[in-house]
Amino acid sequence: MSIEVVGIFMKIQETIYLDHQATTPLDSRVLKEMLPYLEGGFGNPHSTEHAIGWRASQAVEQAASDISSLIGCDPDEIVFTSGATEANNLALLGLAHGKAPKNRRRILLSAIEHKCVLEIGRRLSSDLEFDVEVIPVDAHGHVDLDALAGAISDEVFLVSVMAANNEIGTIQDIEEISKLAAAAGSLLHCDAAQAPCAMDVSQLAVHADLISLSSHKMYGPAGIGALFARRELHHRIQPIIIGGGQQNGLRSGTLPTALCVGFGAAARISSSEEGSRVRSELAELNNKFLEQLNTLPCGVWVNGPLDTKRKHPGNLNIGLQGISAADLLASLQPSLAASSGSACTSGIPEPSHVLRAIGLDGERAASCVRFSLGKGTTITDIQEAARLIEQAVVDLIDIGLLRTG
């Protein structure tokens, strides 16, 4: 299988890539900005006594500025991490180990948070004796605001709600959730790894106290992420990686200049007019894809919001009545790349917690496939994908793998 350069991306020939919520291809414009720091610009951004270090430091500062502009904060409120998982850990564990008030021992998490946030919640409960509670969502994945309002009180330390879901694409009403948290004096953390490709995030830092971001979910390089932490919270966060005290002591370790530069470039592109245009184009393409899949020779339903304004425009999570998602995806290889859930929990033989939270039983959840389109996806891609999926479904039915009952 060969690789060719198509437009601003490298594409693997013969494979249609519809798994952009797992990871996005590196934008060639981002790579171009990174290259000088991968080749000759090798300076340590923390070396303060010579010009090579200064240049690297300036490049990292510019990247922080680009990322801060994306979400509406100041550059010194950006802490670079290895990815959104580390950012989530720093936000929740860092605050909990830091200066959590003794009279605030409750933490509220939405039922469809990323697996790492739910795992952190278990750690906070077992090791630090916080009372961690799960807030339910409706059938489309939106946080039940009445349930949140009923649960929140002046005993709640922190609320964590992701901006855009990684499995069913639900976009939450972060502004309203922030009002409920602020009224109780609680902090709001927002896992926004999927958000830049799903929505306008330019005011997100106005509403949330902490925001986790990931470069490789927005056409930047893998291995780099960031945590926005409101400036007044910095002294309350205990670092989870200790060492030389870089980044104001919040996260030690030498920053990878090239990755920071790439992340900044990806953020700048996402916050431009191109980002808004791409989201609009993806929503239209997604609707056309669904129209074609609705003709499949099995029952089809959509998981997540029906209102495209409240959903990631590239996300299409569907259920195929009587069809095993695992069987379907296996039969599509190597022609089409999609997934049955989060790549971060792949290999775990259990139904998606997100699909269970919106009311699906184990059997129906096992019939669901997530297709996630991106800015490299074309109308030809979705037409060919629909044809491949239809043929795969027909083949599975012909060999007797259609489940009944």
Number of C-alpha atoms within 10 A of each C-alpha: 7 7 10 10 11 11 10 15 17 15 17 14 13 12 16 20 24 26 22 25 29 18 21 23 21 21 22 17 16 23 21 12 17 22 14 13 20 14 9 8 16 16 18 17 20 16 15 13 8 9 11 15 18 17 18 25 20 13 19 25 20 17 27 25 20 23 28 22 20 24 22 16 21 18 17 16 21 25 20 28 26 17 21 27 24 21 29 27 20 26 26 23 20 21 20 21 16 15 13 15 11 8 10 17 20 22 24 22 22 23 21 29 22 23 16 16 21 18 13 17 24 17 15 21 17 12 8 14 12 19 18 22 17 18 20 20 20 14 17 22 27 22 25 15 17 10 12 21 14 10 15 21 17 14 18 23 26 24 27 28 27 27 28 29 28 26 30 29 29 29 27 18 16 19 13 12 20 22 15 20 24 15 12 16 17 24 18 23 25 28 27 27 29 29 25 27 27 30 19 16 19 15 14 21 21 14 20 26 22 27 28 31 30 31 31 26 26 28 29 30 26 20 16 24 27 27 27 27 25 18 14 9 14 17 13 14 21 21 21 15 16 13 11 12 14 15 17 12 17 19 22 18 15 15 21 21 24 25 26 29 28 30 32 29 25 29 27 20 19 22 20 11 9 12 19 16 11 19 22 17 14 24 21 14 20 23 15 14 20 18 12 15 23 16 12 17 14 18 13 17 15 18 24 28 20 11 9 19 14 19 24 31 27 30 29 26 22 23 23 24 21 20 23 24 23 14 14 21 19 13 18 18 11 12 15 22 18 20 23 24 27 18 14 12 13 12 7 8 7 11 19 23 19 24 25 16 18 20 16 18 13 14 14 19 25 23 22 29 25 25 26 28 27 27 20 20 18 14 12 10 18 22 14 15 23 20 14 16 18 18 16 18 23 17 15 18 16 10 8 9 15 16 13 7 4
